[in-house]
Amino acid sequence: LQFLYLIEHTHTLSGASADERPRHAPPGGNVEEQVQTLIAVLVRQTGRHSPPLPGGRTQRAQGDCPAPPREGGEMDHVHWLAAVAVVVPTLMALPLSVHLWATFSEDYAQWFSEVPMGLRATGRSRPLRHAVLDVRPFTSAEDWAQSLESRGCRRTMQRGGQIDKAWRTHGVGVRAVAPRHLGWAHFRVIVAHERRSYSLVRAVLAAVLRFFVARSMVGAVDEYRSGGGAGELLGWAQVVVKGATLRAMWFYQAHGGLFIWHGGVRHAVERAAATPGVHHVDLGPSKTAQVAGAKERFGFADVEHWRDVCGYDGAFAAPAPLRP
């Protein structure tokens, strides 16, 4: 809490407002001097803001360190150094702790899965809209493909169409694994996927969080690989079945093309039609209106009150096996 206070009140602790503080370069000196300065600041601030003791005294560390001289904004870099030294390892440890807990507890893994699925309160005043398909009119993914209005969509999704032709040409195969089998290759795919939208640093940080979230969840992971399913990992998708809904949770692809996203959607519909008691496929929210429009062309309605429509009240279940 003390470090969080330092982050939020950096300007106050520096002894000058943002307008009054002149612009100065960080102080020089060797590493030992800067560490001593950091220790002095932390001891002084801990004593200043700690709870009062009986008699009105404040708790101080033994052998009070004298406050280092303040010259304008020279102490700002020390506050940020203290913040980074604590916050960054903490942020890295949180997903790792959640992952370890979910690995050894199936009940916790199921409880945790409801959080990224949007089934627990998140504080949003207006929930995100989801792309939902009612699969009850269809007995198979082929029936669904034939029902699509667009001829191009039908040619893409039907058996022997563009998906299968591209996969035969490039030797793309698919296999299902458990989320706990996610590894370095899957992490690299997430980084490559996020690099399309973010800088390298932001993509890596986002990939770390997304990787541990996916690995801590229940369900199945569909791997799309070259070499007939035994070669390079091209992309992967995660599906979770809960209640009467199959949720296509995550999709990451290292490179564009090869109709891998389309194949993932077809596999989701295929699994839902083959899983007893499943009535809907939920593709989740869409980042852009273009993505939402693409899902609508394949029969997925953009639903605001998706919790009421899908029926997530039941228990978690294993998805049906992939069709060869």
Secondary structure as GFF3:
##gff-version 3
##sequence-region A 1 324
A	DSSP	alpha_helix	2	8	.	.	.	ID=ss1
A	DSSP	alpha_helix	10	13	.	.	.	ID=ss2
A	DSSP	alpha_helix	31	49	.	.	.	ID=ss3
A	DSSP	alpha_helix	76	104	.	.	.	ID=ss4
A	DSSP	alpha_helix	106	113	.	.	.	ID=ss5
A	DSSP	beta_strand	130	134	.	.	.	ID=ss6
A	DSSP	alpha_helix	141	147	.	.	.	ID=ss7
A	DSSP	alpha_helix	151	157	.	.	.	ID=ss8
A	DSSP	alpha_helix	162	170	.	.	.	ID=ss9
A	DSSP	beta_strand	173	177	.	.	.	ID=ss10
A	DSSP	three_ten_helix	179	181	.	.	.	ID=ss11
A	DSSP	alpha_helix	184	194	.	.	.	ID=ss12
A	DSSP	alpha_helix	200	215	.	.	.	ID=ss13
A	DSSP	beta_strand	220	225	.	.	.	ID=ss14
A	DSSP	three_ten_helix	227	229	.	.	.	ID=ss15
A	DSSP	beta_strand	233	242	.	.	.	ID=ss16
A	DSSP	beta_strand	245	253	.	.	.	ID=ss17
A	DSSP	alpha_helix	260	274	.	.	.	ID=ss18
A	DSSP	beta_strand	280	282	.	.	.	ID=ss19
A	DSSP	alpha_helix	289	297	.	.	.	ID=ss20
A	DSSP	beta_strand	301	303	.	.	.	ID=ss21
A	DSSP	alpha_helix	306	310	.	.	.	ID=ss22
A	DSSP	beta_strand	316	317	.	.	.	ID=ss23
###
